[in-house]
């Protein structure tokens, strides 16, 4: 070493994910890189008078967590909204909303998040009339956990200009009532985008999702500053959970610019991949913007190398695309893309060397997505593309082997499953046929097939907190009639660290505790390998280092 280490971590139980040295006790960091890994005695010798010495106390030290599916801007902003998790019934809802409304008297739209599909009671949809009773004198709207549905009262529907309906994109719906007016349920981004324009950040946090374009009109200097402050708060929250990297799943030039500003100002705390978001109504020549984004955002902290698309919606609102109609209906869900257009988009993106990540939840949605990736291989030849399918909640047996055959990555969120310990264990089976359930949330089946599996949260659909999601994987809640998809601890940790570094094509630079790797490191409060799986969420990060800089200490 040219000079003493900046940081040494001693007395740890290191999980390195380096095949040449899978276990170690200590490591040294200098100039933002890991410079040595070995025994405590050897690493201690590398410390100088100014070196920060961290005693890990025998606890786990591992590469910083990379959450490979988040909505950073939205998640950051939503930390400041009313949270309706587990709120059921108008009697519970009303005082919470009215109290919150009193605390934000100057906001045009009173807004809440994490509103359940059963908020008004099991089997009863939420209507504008319900929300009128909750807050009659001001516009009020709330987001579902999955972010595919917004419920709004009459004043909010009027504010968004959708009380009498309106034009929406394929796969979206403004649910109409028998009286000819909007019933209060807005399904998918284009249906609710006009309402979100009146939220605290003017819908700018969701523009990458609702339109794929930057906000119009452009943000003022004050709005831009407020947006950056919100993202910085969100990144501090991520760093507090040992996270050093994020793959954003909505994107535009504006988000990339905000993050680049934070990098220049020394305020960025997590490395962030920002996608080009391609919508179903976009012509193929819009991919020129993807090339521009790739050129503009290309640092170690902010970069664009991928494209995000949506194939379908979600099971809860029956918008996920299924091979057969939902039970008791003649409805198979809503295709966001026509199959031919999607395949053309895949061929175009793949030919540009872009990685593709596609939201696909229903079994037909997954199949059409795999068909698009296969079309790209046939048109362009097989390459190391690492294209991803996001979520994969319902899978037909015929499509299980196709992930490995096409070298497609399964991008999965353990906490989304009914047995993941975060959402209620019942309800999902009501929108599925019994024969579909065995390959629902089929983490281990997909892994056993030889496909690459990576893990994430989809924050803010569920909290970005790492350890509850890991618990969902290693200690899922048993549910009668559902297959056991329990993951091993090491597979789970790999899918959250080295695997996610691999899926972003950075396996040679991060995701391992190894000399020459970026110093992105998490020190935990426990020895994870010594813990019972069911209590593993009692552990948390106590120190996070990203690029050799301490980004969290608790």
Secondary structure, DSSP 8 states (H G I E B T S, - for coil): --S-EEEEEES-EEE---TT--EESEEEEETTEEEEEE-HHHHHTTEEEEEEEEE-TT-EEEE-EEEEEE-HHHHHHHTTSEE-TT--SHHHHHHHHHHHHHHTTT-SSEEEEEE-TTTTSTT----HHHHHHHSSSS-EEEEETTSSEEEE-HHHHHHTT-TT-----TT-EEEE-TTSSEEEEEESHHHHHHHHTTSTTTTGGGHHHHTSS--SS---HHHHHHHHHHHHHHHHHHHTTTEEEEEESS--HHHHHHHHHHHHTT---SEEE--EE--TT--GGGHHHHHHHHHH-BSSSEE--EEEEE----TTTT-S--SS--TTSS-----SS-HHHHHHHHHHHHHTT-EEEEEE-SHHHHHHHHHHHHHHHHHH-------EEEE--B--HHHHTHHHHTT-EEEE-GGGSTTSSSS-SSSGGGGS-HHHHTTBT-HHHHHHTT--EEE---BTSS---HHHHHHHHHS----TTS------HHHHHHHHTHHHHHHTT-TTTSSS-STTSB--EEEESS-GGGS-GGGGGG--EEEEEETTEEEEE-
